[in-house]
Amino acid sequence: MDISEVARRTGVSAATLRYYEKRGLITSLAARGSRRQFAVEVLDQLALVALGQVAGLSLDEIRSMLSPGGQPNIDRKLLAAKASELDAKIRQLNAVRRGLRHAAVCPAPSHAECPTFRKLLKAAASGAIDIQQRNKQLKPSVKKKKKM
């Protein structure tokens, strides 16, 4: 399959395919004429590259997990570490989302008067926002009624 067919089927530009080849992520077969030719397996290799990029892996990290023949050689420790990073990012984004939702419905006359918003600003300004602390600050306080 020539480079234009790979580009059409994957949505990856020909320039990017040439770059990936230069970086050792994919390998072309002998060029027929002036166009690079690829085995059909390159489609799976490019899918792995795309998946790795979505997961936040660098091209070097992705390349390290592809054998010379293009078969996966998965580094499980790296994947576990990346999964932990994603978990932390998800917690952070969830906290930010809760903060935005709070700010959108806060009954305070201005955000400057909202104690929750003020705590968030102070934490953000210090650069030391602790995700767990933010989560605690953003959870609405619900007072339970005493049963009589």
Sine and cosine of phi, psi and omega as CSV:
sin_phi,cos_phi,sin_psi,cos_psi,sin_omega,cos_omega
0.00,0.00,0.74,-0.68,-0.06,-1.00
-1.00,0.09,0.20,-0.98,-0.13,-0.99
-0.85,0.52,-0.58,0.81,-0.01,-1.00
-0.93,0.36,-0.57,0.82,0.04,-1.00
-0.93,0.37,-0.67,0.74,0.05,-1.00
-0.88,0.47,-0.70,0.71,0.02,-1.00
-0.88,0.48,-0.69,0.72,-0.01,-1.00
-0.90,0.44,-0.68,0.73,-0.08,-1.00
-0.97,0.24,-0.42,0.91,-0.07,-1.00
-0.95,-0.30,-0.34,0.94,-0.09,-1.00
0.99,0.17,0.10,1.00,0.04,-1.00
-1.00,-0.04,0.79,-0.61,-0.06,-1.00
-0.90,0.43,0.40,-0.92,0.03,-1.00
-0.87,0.50,-0.63,0.78,0.02,-1.00
-0.88,0.47,-0.66,0.76,0.02,-1.00
-0.93,0.38,-0.63,0.78,0.05,-1.00
-0.87,0.49,-0.69,0.73,0.04,-1.00
-0.90,0.44,-0.63,0.77,0.04,-1.00
-0.89,0.45,-0.72,0.69,0.03,-1.00
-0.86,0.50,-0.61,0.79,0.03,-1.00
-0.91,0.41,-0.69,0.72,0.02,-1.00
-0.87,0.49,-0.60,0.80,-0.01,-1.00
-0.99,0.16,-0.09,1.00,0.05,-1.00
1.00,0.08,0.29,0.96,0.01,-1.00
-0.99,0.11,-0.54,0.84,0.03,-1.00
-0.69,-0.72,0.29,-0.96,0.01,-1.00
-0.74,-0.67,0.72,-0.70,0.07,-1.00
-1.00,-0.04,0.37,-0.93,0.11,-0.99
-0.99,0.14,-0.02,-1.00,0.05,-1.00
-0.84,0.54,0.72,-0.69,-0.01,-1.00
-0.92,0.39,0.71,-0.71,0.07,-1.00
-0.98,-0.20,0.93,-0.36,-0.11,-0.99
0.96,0.29,-0.77,-0.64,-0.04,-1.00
-0.96,-0.30,0.09,1.00,-0.04,-1.00
-0.95,-0.31,0.70,-0.72,0.06,-1.00
-0.92,0.39,0.58,-0.82,0.05,-1.00
-0.89,-0.45,0.61,-0.79,0.00,-1.00
-0.78,-0.62,0.53,-0.85,0.13,-0.99
-0.96,0.29,0.39,-0.92,-0.03,-1.00
-0.88,0.48,-0.42,0.91,0.02,-1.00
-0.89,0.46,-0.31,0.95,0.02,-1.00
-0.87,0.49,-0.45,0.89,0.01,-1.00
-0.90,0.44,-0.68,0.73,0.06,-1.00
-0.92,0.39,-0.63,0.77,0.02,-1.00
-0.88,0.47,-0.68,0.74,0.02,-1.00
-0.93,0.37,-0.55,0.84,0.08,-1.00
-0.90,0.43,-0.64,0.77,0.05,-1.00
-0.91,0.42,-0.64,0.77,0.05,-1.00
-0.88,0.48,-0.72,0.70,0.00,-1.00
-0.89,0.46,-0.68,0.73,0.02,-1.00
-0.89,0.46,-0.69,0.72,0.03,-1.00
-0.88,0.48,-0.65,0.76,0.01,-1.00
-0.92,0.40,-0.66,0.75,0.04,-1.00
-0.88,0.48,-0.58,0.81,0.01,-1.00
-0.97,0.25,-0.13,0.99,0.03,-1.00
1.00,-0.05,0.22,0.98,0.04,-1.00
-0.98,0.20,0.57,-0.82,0.08,-1.00
-0.97,0.23,0.27,-0.96,0.05,-1.00
-0.88,0.47,-0.58,0.82,0.05,-1.00
-0.90,0.43,-0.66,0.75,0.04,-1.00
-0.91,0.42,-0.64,0.77,0.02,-1.00
-0.91,0.41,-0.71,0.70,-0.01,-1.00
-0.86,0.51,-0.61,0.79,-0.02,-1.00
-0.91,0.42,-0.31,0.95,-0.01,-1.00
-0.98,-0.18,0.12,0.99,0.07,-1.00
-0.91,-0.42,0.80,-0.59,0.03,-1.00
-0.95,0.30,0.26,-0.97,0.01,-1.00
-0.80,0.60,-0.51,0.86,0.03,-1.00
-0.99,0.14,-0.02,1.00,0.03,-1.00
1.00,-0.03,-0.05,1.00,0.02,-1.00
-0.97,0.25,0.53,-0.85,0.01,-1.00
-0.90,0.43,0.64,-0.77,0.10,-1.00
-0.73,-0.68,0.96,0.27,-0.23,-0.97
-0.93,0.36,0.77,-0.64,0.10,-0.99
-1.00,-0.03,0.99,-0.13,-0.11,-0.99
-0.90,0.43,-0.57,0.82,0.03,-1.00
-0.91,0.42,-0.67,0.74,0.03,-1.00
-0.89,0.45,-0.69,0.73,0.01,-1.00
-0.90,0.44,-0.64,0.77,0.03,-1.00
-0.90,0.43,-0.66,0.75,0.02,-1.00
-0.91,0.42,-0.67,0.74,0.01,-1.00
-0.91,0.41,-0.63,0.78,0.05,-1.00
-0.89,0.46,-0.63,0.78,0.05,-1.00
-0.91,0.42,-0.65,0.76,0.07,-1.00
-0.88,0.48,-0.67,0.74,0.02,-1.00
-0.90,0.43,-0.64,0.77,0.06,-1.00
-0.86,0.51,-0.70,0.72,0.01,-1.00
-0.90,0.43,-0.67,0.74,0.02,-1.00
-0.90,0.43,-0.65,0.76,0.04,-1.00
-0.89,0.46,-0.68,0.73,0.04,-1.00
-0.88,0.48,-0.68,0.74,0.01,-1.00
-0.89,0.46,-0.73,0.69,0.00,-1.00
-0.91,0.41,-0.59,0.81,0.07,-1.00
-0.88,0.47,-0.65,0.76,0.03,-1.00
-0.91,0.42,-0.67,0.74,0.03,-1.00
-0.89,0.45,-0.68,0.74,0.02,-1.00
-0.87,0.49,-0.70,0.72,0.03,-1.00
-0.88,0.47,-0.62,0.78,0.04,-1.00
-0.89,0.45,-0.68,0.74,0.03,-1.00
-0.90,0.43,-0.67,0.74,0.02,-1.00
-0.90,0.44,-0.65,0.76,0.03,-1.00
-0.89,0.46,-0.73,0.68,-0.02,-1.00
-0.88,0.48,-0.56,0.83,-0.03,-1.00
-0.94,0.34,-0.48,0.88,-0.06,-1.00
-0.88,-0.47,0.07,1.00,-0.05,-1.00
-0.85,0.53,0.78,-0.63,-0.02,-1.00
-0.98,0.18,-0.09,1.00,0.00,-1.00
-0.88,0.48,0.58,-0.82,0.00,-1.00
-0.83,0.55,-0.56,0.83,0.11,-0.99
-0.58,-0.82,0.39,-0.92,-0.01,-1.00
-0.90,0.44,-0.45,0.89,0.03,-1.00
-0.91,0.42,-0.35,0.94,0.00,-1.00
-0.99,-0.12,-0.08,1.00,-0.04,-1.00
-0.99,0.10,0.88,-0.48,-0.01,-1.00
-0.87,0.50,-0.64,0.77,0.01,-1.00
-0.90,0.44,-0.71,0.70,0.00,-1.00
-0.91,0.42,-0.64,0.77,0.02,-1.00
-0.88,0.47,-0.66,0.75,0.03,-1.00
-0.89,0.46,-0.67,0.74,0.01,-1.00
-0.90,0.43,-0.68,0.74,0.03,-1.00
-0.88,0.47,-0.69,0.72,-0.01,-1.00
-0.89,0.45,-0.69,0.72,0.01,-1.00
-0.91,0.42,-0.67,0.75,0.00,-1.00
-0.91,0.41,-0.66,0.75,-0.02,-1.00
-0.90,0.43,-0.56,0.83,-0.02,-1.00
-0.98,0.22,-0.28,0.96,-0.03,-1.00
0.96,0.27,0.12,0.99,-0.06,-1.00
-0.88,-0.47,0.74,0.67,0.02,-1.00
-0.96,0.27,0.88,-0.48,0.07,-1.00
-1.00,-0.01,0.82,-0.57,-0.09,-1.00
-0.84,0.55,-0.71,0.71,-0.02,-1.00
-0.91,0.42,-0.63,0.77,0.02,-1.00
-0.90,0.43,-0.66,0.75,0.03,-1.00
-0.88,0.47,-0.66,0.75,0.00,-1.00
-0.87,0.50,-0.66,0.75,0.01,-1.00
-0.92,0.40,-0.64,0.76,-0.03,-1.00
-0.92,0.40,-0.54,0.84,-0.11,-0.99
-1.00,0.03,-0.27,0.96,0.00,-1.00
-0.94,0.33,0.76,-0.65,0.00,-1.00
-0.92,0.40,0.65,-0.76,0.04,-1.00
-1.00,0.09,0.83,-0.56,-0.02,-1.00
-0.91,-0.42,0.88,-0.48,0.02,-1.00
-1.00,0.02,0.80,-0.60,0.02,-1.00
-1.00,0.07,0.65,-0.76,0.04,-1.00
-0.98,0.20,0.63,-0.78,0.04,-1.00
-0.97,0.24,0.68,-0.73,0.07,-1.00
-0.99,0.16,0.65,-0.76,0.00,-1.00
-0.92,-0.40,0.00,0.00,0.00,0.00
